[in-house]
């Protein structure tokens, strides 16, 4: 009588000695999560450094433009008009009136950045106050702020800016206030949502039990926990403010002469773009470099803030507990 042969294939494979099962994989869910967190952390760090470098490459020369050895931005020399870049000591070349383009761009950037910074500061204050009041008090305050937000967001942005500037004139205070009014809904919406979350937390209830007034709770306890994230949004709005100011100046609704802005420099050079490309391209690249740098820097800061908030909610990591247990510091 013959002995049956073992079946071929995986079903007939004899088990390993000792009855051990298949070898466990070295890749676990915890390792995958840790690798993903490391990759995100590295990406946020790259964003921070690239954004910081791009922003400083524009902001530092603009801020110290008056201290740099540059020609007068208003000095005209028709014999040297439209010189290409790197000619006769002109790094960016000259414009159609023989003015040094680099000096004009840096001094014009002072006006554009001043309007942008003032606009985001005003919009940040308005949005923070309105959003915090709407989120904490609710009721008719929330209804009024929400209706204002909806009305603001339903209007065409650039058309509204042009209309207001046409009514009140293209002065620096008017342009600053117009851009601030156009941007405050972004800050208000975020602040309102953050305050809605914070007001339900136990520390707010404890403050009420202690007899603190509602305004005191909002100012002393809730706002410090939301102002950091709101500040990042305000910083991101700087890029939009610079673009809006440049768009208004390009369309002829920016600050009047003798103030030079990036949008006006691009507008003045557009007629010569086919023969003198640098009159439009180089100022445009400066605007792009600043906008990209601010956006990358803001995204990196936002990612870091979210990661820190998530780590605070989770508490100490398991690996830390394991190391502490092995050292005998945790019973």
Beta strands, then each sheet from edge to edge (+ up, - down):
end
